[in-house]
Amino acid sequence: TSDVLELMSEGAQRVYPMNHLTRPWDGRWIILHVSLPARHRAVRERLYKALRWVGFGNPSAGLWICPHTDRQDEVARAIRRLELNDVVFTFVGPSLSVGGTDQRMVQLSWDLRQVSEHYERLLQEFEKRRNNPHGVLAHYLELVTEWEKLPFIDPRLPNALLPADWEGQHLAAR
């Protein structure tokens, strides 16, 4: 269907290119506020999964942020698909100098240590298999499958938001 083709295209753009490392960030966030009662747990979980796919982080209850303002259409589609237009509020803009910094929001929203560890495990696992001539196709398919999970794990933050010593971008580039 056209929805599946669109999802696959978005997925390929999210999984493979590393241009987020060189593209300058404009300092703006997509800010989303949602409040769903406990009885809507299944819908809430589907929304949270969709938001993580787009690159959102969750610094506090009901608040989601994403530095990729070019993904507004993806967010809108997910909200429409889940029929949440009446309970979601979205904004785009920079953070202010009052309150936490952009770096603090990153710390609260994403566990970059866990992202780095994921890349490291992935590299170690597949490095062991690299010179094994048996099962090359199977190893390759396993690697592609693991690589396709990365958008749920790594929000691909712009360099301006990453700690200077963050290993994840070096590991991801390998």
C-alpha positions as semicolon CSV with decimal commas, in nm:
position;residue;x (nm);y (nm);z (nm)
1;T;0,000;0,000;0,000
2;S;0,107;0,362;-0,026
3;D;0,136;0,382;0,356
4;V;0,377;0,087;0,364
5;L;0,584;0,231;0,078
6;E;0,602;0,565;0,258
7;L;0,707;0,396;0,583
8;M;0,977;0,196;0,403
9;S;1,110;0,510;0,235
10;E;1,121;0,696;0,569
11;G;1,291;0,396;0,726
12;A;1,562;0,381;0,462
13;Q;1,627;0,753;0,505
14;R;1,644;0,711;0,882
15;V;1,860;0,398;0,893
16;Y;2,133;0,447;0,637
17;P;2,248;0,807;0,588
18;M;2,473;0,967;0,846
19;N;2,412;1,325;0,723
20;H;2,273;1,424;1,063
21;L;2,635;1,445;1,178
22;T;2,723;1,724;0,937
23;R;2,394;1,907;0,888
24;P;2,379;2,221;1,107
25;W;2,098;2,235;1,362
26;D;1,876;2,542;1,346
27;G;1,821;2,547;1,725
28;R;1,452;2,461;1,703
29;W;1,260;2,169;1,849
30;I;0,931;2,003;1,770
31;I;0,761;2,010;2,109
32;L;0,469;1,778;2,166
33;H;0,250;1,754;2,472
34;V;0,014;1,459;2,515
35;S;-0,191;1,343;2,809
36;L;-0,364;1,009;2,778
37;P;-0,540;0,843;3,071
38;A;-0,420;0,500;3,189
39;R;-0,716;0,330;3,021
40;H;-0,562;0,422;2,683
41;R;-0,240;0,234;2,751
42;A;-0,228;0,049;2,417
43;V;-0,273;0,369;2,214
44;R;-0,019;0,548;2,434
45;E;0,240;0,273;2,372
46;R;0,181;0,289;1,996
47;L;0,220;0,667;2,003
48;Y;0,541;0,648;2,207
49;K;0,687;0,393;1,964
50;A;0,595;0,616;1,669
51;L;0,751;0,919;1,840
52;R;1,074;0,734;1,915
53;W;1,090;0,624;1,550
54;V;1,070;0,990;1,442
55;G;1,350;1,080;1,688
56;F;1,159;1,215;1,985
57;G;1,282;1,199;2,342
58;N;1,078;1,228;2,660
59;P;1,231;1,467;2,917
60;S;0,925;1,463;3,146
61;A;0,578;1,314;3,169
62;G;0,359;1,412;2,877
63;L;0,634;1,612;2,705
64;W;0,820;1,494;2,395
65;I;1,090;1,682;2,203
66;C;1,264;1,631;1,869
67;P;1,539;1,841;1,709
68;H;1,442;1,724;1,358
69;T;1,187;1,989;1,262
70;D;1,181;1,854;0,907
71;R;0,986;1,553;1,039
72;Q;0,667;1,744;1,124
73;D;0,469;1,561;0,856
74;E;0,567;1,223;1,004
75;V;0,447;1,335;1,346
76;A;0,120;1,463;1,200
77;R;0,057;1,132;1,022
78;A;0,122;0,930;1,339
79;I;-0,115;1,150;1,541
80;R;-0,387;1,129;1,274
81;R;-0,341;0,754;1,234
82;L;-0,391;0,706;1,609
83;E;-0,681;0,956;1,613
84;L;-0,517;1,171;1,882
85;N;-0,568;1,519;1,734
86;D;-0,783;1,624;2,030
87;V;-0,529;1,534;2,300
88;V;-0,197;1,632;2,139
89;F;-0,055;1,983;2,121
90;T;0,251;2,055;1,906
91;F;0,479;2,353;1,869
92;V;0,804;2,431;1,691
93;G;1,060;2,667;1,833
94;P;1,383;2,718;2,020
95;S;1,426;2,670;2,392
96;L;1,458;2,984;2,599
97;S;1,740;3,088;2,828
98;V;1,510;3,034;3,126
99;G;1,524;2,686;3,277
100;G;1,720;2,388;3,151
101;T;1,956;2,408;2,855
102;D;1,927;2,213;2,533
103;Q;2,202;1,983;2,662
104;R;2,005;1,918;2,982
105;M;1,697;1,830;2,775
106;V;1,911;1,583;2,580
107;Q;2,035;1,425;2,905
108;L;1,678;1,383;3,031
109;S;1,538;1,261;2,699
110;W;1,790;1,009;2,567
111;D;2,038;0,769;2,724
112;L;2,334;0,831;2,496
113;R;2,552;0,592;2,696
114;Q;2,308;0,314;2,614
115;V;2,312;0,414;2,246
116;S;2,694;0,396;2,241
117;E;2,687;0,059;2,415
118;H;2,441;-0,070;2,156
119;Y;2,669;0,034;1,870
120;E;2,970;-0,120;2,048
121;R;2,789;-0,454;2,100
122;L;2,675;-0,455;1,740
123;L;3,028;-0,391;1,613
124;Q;3,184;-0,651;1,840
125;E;2,930;-0,916;1,748
126;F;2,964;-0,870;1,376
127;E;3,339;-0,813;1,382
128;K;3,372;-1,168;1,521
129;R;3,178;-1,299;1,222
130;R;3,351;-1,091;0,957
131;N;3,615;-1,346;0,858
132;N;3,394;-1,651;0,891
133;P;3,318;-1,770;0,537
134;H;3,031;-1,990;0,656
135;G;2,694;-1,829;0,676
136;V;2,798;-1,495;0,522
137;L;2,449;-1,426;0,389
138;A;2,289;-1,514;0,722
139;H;2,533;-1,285;0,905
140;Y;2,465;-1,006;0,659
141;L;2,087;-1,039;0,704
142;E;2,128;-1,038;1,083
143;L;2,337;-0,721;1,060
144;V;2,081;-0,547;0,838
145;T;1,803;-0,648;1,078
146;E;1,994;-0,506;1,375
147;W;2,084;-0,192;1,183
148;E;1,716;-0,133;1,102
149;K;1,637;-0,121;1,474
150;L;1,868;0,177;1,524
151;P;1,611;0,455;1,465
152;F;1,427;0,334;1,776
153;I;1,751;0,346;1,977
154;D;1,955;0,633;1,830
155;P;1,768;0,962;1,776
156;R;2,050;1,075;1,544
157;L;2,091;1,405;1,726
158;P;2,271;1,689;1,550
159;N;2,634;1,744;1,654
160;A;2,538;2,064;1,835
161;L;2,342;1,855;2,087
162;L;2,592;1,575;2,139
163;P;2,855;1,574;2,412
164;A;3,201;1,639;2,266
165;D;3,328;1,302;2,387
166;W;3,029;1,095;2,275
167;E;3,154;0,775;2,113
168;G;2,826;0,683;1,945
169;Q;2,879;0,890;1,633
170;H;3,223;0,734;1,575
171;L;3,086;0,386;1,630
172;A;2,787;0,449;1,405
173;A;3,013;0,576;1,127
174;R;3,215;0,250;1,132
